[in-house]
Amino acid sequence: MNFVKLDAAGNDFIALDARGGEPLNSIGSGDIARWCDRQHGVGADGVLVIRPSAEAGVAYVLDFFNPDGSPAFCGNGSRAAFWWAQQLGGAPSELTFRAIDGLHRARNASVEVHCSQPPSATEHGFYVFSGTHHVVRLLADAAAVASIDLLAEAPAIRHHKDFSPHGVNVNVLSRCPDNQGCFAMRTFEKGVETETLSCGSGAVAAAMVLRAEGLATSDAIQLTAPGGSLSVTFVDTDIWLGGPVQMPLQGEIFIEEHHDS
């Protein structure tokens, strides 16, 4: 089947368009792991599948799978899928789609992300649910964010019993902006089980913490991850995630005849 590779501020995805009714039930976690493998596959932080929707007013259903096959909401993946749907044609400039956590709006390369509860302080950092589970740890500045050994420190929090059974993504965030007004952040993502170049739902969680702690008062917060910049904008009770998207390649991908699920 045909696929495209989408890049959203360094968060990269294999994307499949199933709106034409393509039978994708045979995709298993083994296929997803093989495709996302950066040595033996295409290489990606996850797989996006756009499916048709029978729901009135809903343009499409978006499925996202981590490299381990687990389903989740993905902020950057949602932005990338919306951008791609527009490139394919037939998708309006503003629309509603359904993801695993419910309905989302999309417009102007941005998607609405839900955060129903304010950040809560834990011994591990601030816990935020922004479509998926996050812990945000505040560090002194961008230099501290850059120098922390995230691969060594994050797994203990990611797997801590306090967040069982779902686990958490682990973000480190600077308390103060740089001279461009951007807050530095890095993310270790569960399901990927390593650091990714950016994380959209993590950026939303980070912005929520900055506002809750009085470290950012603007309605528009800029965050810089290793893969690029993301914006989080607060409009009344709505939260919008924005950032760049590009499509570096396309090709054909194969489903193995035998897989593990």
N, C-alpha and C positions, 0 to 999 in steps of 0.2 A: 504494500500500500504506500501511497505517497505521503511524505511528511515534510515539514519545514522545521528549521531550527530558529528559535526566537531568542533574542537577548534583551533582557530588561535590566539595565544598569549592572551588567555582569552576572545576573541571575539568568541561567540559560535553560531552555526547555525544548523538548521534542514535542511538536504539535501535530495532531491528527484531526482532520475535518470529517466528521461522521454525520453531517447534517443531511447528506444524501441517502441516509439509511444503510450505510455500510455495516456489515455484521462484525462488530468488534467484541462480542462476548467471549471470543476465544483468546483474548489477550490475558495472559497470566502474569503473576508477580515475577516469574522467571524471565519472561520477555522484557518486562520493564527494567529489571536489573541489568539484563544483557545490553539493552539499548543505551542505558544511562552510563554504562561502564566507560571510563575515559581512555582505557587502554585497548579494550577489545570491542567496543561498540561505537555509537555516535558520540556519546558523552553528553551528559546533561544533569541538571539539578532536579529533574522530574519530567513527567509526561502530562501534556494537556490533551484532552479530547473534547471537542465541541460537538454536542449532540442536538438533534432537533427537540423542540419543546411543543407539547400539545396544550400548554397552559396559556390562557388568554393574556396578552400583554407581555409575555416573556419571549424574548427573541431566541434564546438557546439555553441549553443546559451545559455547564462547564464542569467536567471532571478533572481533578488533578490528582496525580499519584507521585509520591516520593519514590526515589530510586529503590527502596525496599518493597515497593508495591502498596504501601499504606496510603489510603485516601486522606486528603486534607484540604483546607482552604489555603490558597496561595495568592497573596496580594499582587506581587509582580507578575505571576502567571496569569492572573485575571486581567491585568492591564495589557499584557502581551496578546492574549487571546482576543480581546476587544479590538486592539489595533489590527490584528491579522484578519479578523472577520470583516473589518472595513476594507482592507486591501483586496479581499476576495470578492467584494461587491455584495450588495443586497442588505448590508447592515446599516441602519441609520446612525447619525452622528451622536444620538443619545438613545439609550436602550436599557432594558432591564434583563438580567440573566439570572439563572438559578445556579448556585454552587452548593457544596455539601452543608454549609451552615445557613442557607436560606437565600433570599432574593437580594441582589445588589444592582445598583444603578451604575452606568458607565457613560462617560462623555469626555471629549477632548483629551484622549489618552490617559484619563484618570478613572478610577473606580471608587465607589463608596465602600468603606470598610466599617463593620459594626463593632462598637465597643460599648456594651450596655452597662458595665461596671467600672468605677474608677480604679486606678492601680491600688493594690494592697501590699503593704510592706511585709516582707518575710525575712528570715535570717539569711536568705540566699540573694536577696535583691527584691525589686518590685515585681509582683506577679500581675500580668495583664492578659486578658483574653481578647485578642483582636482577630477573631475568626479562627485562630488557633492559639495554643498556649505559649506564653513567653515569660521569661524572667529577664529583667533589665537591671544591670549593675551600673551604678554611677561611678565614674573614675574622674580624677582631677582635671585632666585636659586631654587634648588630642595625642600628645606624646605618650601619655599613659595608656591610652587606647591602642596605639600602634605597638607599644612594647610588650603588652601582656601576652603570655603564652596561652592563648585561648584553647588550643588543642589539648593542652595539659590540664587546664583548670575547668573547662566546661563540662566534660563528661560526668563528673561527680554530681553536678547540679542537674544536668539533663536526665539522669537516671535516679535521682534521689527519691526515696520513698514518700516524701511529702507531696510529690507530683504524680504518684502512681494512680492509675495505670497508664495514663496517656503520655507522661513525660512532658518536658518543656524544651523550647528553643532558648538558647542562652545568648543574651546581647550584652555587650559592654558599650558604654556611652559616655562621652565627655560632658562634664557639668557646665562647661562654658564654651561659647562658640569661638571659631577662629576669626581672623580679621575680615573674612568675607561673610560672617554671620552664620556659618554652617557648623553644626554639631557633628563630631566624628563618632562613628559607630562601627562595630563589627558583630557578626552573628555566627553562632554554631547552631546548625539546624538538625533537629531530630528527623529521622527518616533518610536524610542525606548522611548523617553521622560524621560531619566534618564542617569546617568553616566554609560558607559560601561568600561570593563576592558582594552580594547585597541580599536583603530580605525585605519585602514590602510590608508584610504584616508586622515584622519586627520594627520597621521604621515608624509605623503607626503606634505600636506599643511604646517606643522610645519617646515620641512626641507627647503621648499621653502622660508619661512620667515627667517630662520637662515642664509641662503646664501644671501638673499637680503639685510639683515641688517649687513652683514659682521661678524656675530657671529660664523659662521662655514665656513671654506674655503676648507675643504676636499670634494672630490667627493663622499665619502662614509660617511654617517651620521648615527650614532646609537642613537636610542631613546628608553627610558624606560618608559613603561606604567605600571599601577598596575598589569596587566595580563602577562607581559613579555616584551621582547625586540623586536624591529623591526628595519630593516635597510632600508635606502633610498639611492640609488646609482645613481649618475648622469653620464651618458655616452653620450657625445656630447649633442644632444637635447633630448635624451631619459631619462626617470626617471623610475627606477625599485624599486619596493617594495618587500622586503623579510622578512622572519621570520618563526617561527616554526608552524607546523600543526600536529594535532593528531586526532584520531577518538576514543573517549572514549566509545561509545555505538552504538548499532543499534537495530531496532525493527520494529514494525508495527504501522501505524498511520491510523486513520479513518477520512473520510469526512462525516460531518453531512448531513442528507438528506435535511434539510432546513437550509439555512443560509441567511445572509443579503446582499449578492451581488453575 
